[in-house]
């Protein structure tokens, strides 16, 4: 017989779309929501009317859609997190169509709305305790050290954008706590994963369509995003930035490497859910998402993403699906024998043999980063430029990036925090491996290994220029901790129910 937590949170088989989180006692009170809705309606109506008359109906429509979703997010913190996931996957660099001294991005607005609603909810429900533990303390300590490093390096050519980017990075990391504290059941986790798979699958499908249409279609479609904060140059990307070589798939994520990292993470999660014996998420969703993200990931030409996806699949195979070893080996032999995917194999070969320009540039970055770390070992050089004109910041490795920017102390804290989160998830899976929650935890643990493997070859999971990828990293970590807390929450709920029944 399943434990109480499994009976209460076992997903409905076959359902694809998540039920919308409706208003409950643990969310904002209805009077508060009605007041907020009235204020949003008044402000939104005035803004839309002004935009329609004086500017662009397209901007007015975008504002209307944004206000509708903002109203939705007000009803439930979890729905706000869905909005964050949608922005991360589909419009990570989009800004609001208003220009002030500081232009806010959609990611900032969605994150700030999540935290605002969460804080109000905590203020109204004093009996609700924050989840933290050792893992949460380590993440807070990591942020504190990065803040100190930021302040120490403030003289290294900081600009307003430097401050803004660091603020976005901090907001992205804090999603770890929001998810851990508001995603409270396996049903909540399942809904969030459906949104992540659906949004990422849509981004992959759009990327495949643009890639199939060629450079002209990609350029024609993505230039429409320029008024909303997207770059006006390097819209179409090629291997080694050489138009004579293969085009790289980017979709709406601009950078093919970071998009490849997103696809690798979602691909591993989709495969884990697809292979699980409990249909936690319908195969009507996991099959097309796994196919689209897997193919799109290959076409990004991101070798770091390829290695990360392989590492995640290796974890799934060794820990749970060993029966895949022989079919997988046979498929590899067939691919090599038939000459399929020869371009991808050749590109990977050039990378591991250090023959192509991108790999040679990475080696130079590694040498430069090690020189900076030797000169500034404790707190790095901050988040601006290197203090010496003979040195340059920026290295395609998350671990060297952390050490370079915030020092070896920050790197040690990051590694301890991630190892602690990973071990917590792994131990939970060992205890509950034959349950739906255990199956999901295995997929998330494999996704964490994927990101850590990708981090050896790229830096975007700890880069202030890519806050959406930092949000993805800590989103996965938050879900791992959420699942690991299910049993404790269930026991607490059972004790409360027994206490009430005994009165």
Buried (B, 14 or more C-beta within 10 A) or exposed (E): EEBBBBEBBBBEEEBEEBEEBEEEEBBBBEEBBEEBBEEBEEEBEEBBEEBBEEEEEEBBEBBBEBBEBBBBBBBBBBBBBBBBBBBBBBBBBBBBBEEEEEEBBBBBBBBEBBBBBBEBBBEEBEEEEEBBEEBBEBBBBBBEBBEBBBEBBBEBEBEEEBBBBBBBBBBBBBBBBBBBBBBBBBBBBBBBBBBBBBBBBBBBBBBBEBBEEEBEBBEEBBEEBEEBBBEEEEBBBBBEEEEEEBBBBBBBBBBBBBBBBBBBBBBBBBBBBBBBEBBBBBEEBBEBBBBBBBBBBBBBBBBBBBBBBBBBBBBBBEBBBEEBEEEBEEEEEEBEEEEEEEEBEEBBEBBEEEEBEBBEEBEEBBEBBBBBBEEBEBBBBBBBBBBEEEBBBBBBBBBBBBBBBBBBBBBBBBBBBBEBBBEBBBEBBEBBBEBBBBBBBBBBBBBBBBBBBBBBBBBBBBBBBBBBBBBBBBBBBBBBBBBBBBBEBBEEBBEEEEEEEEE
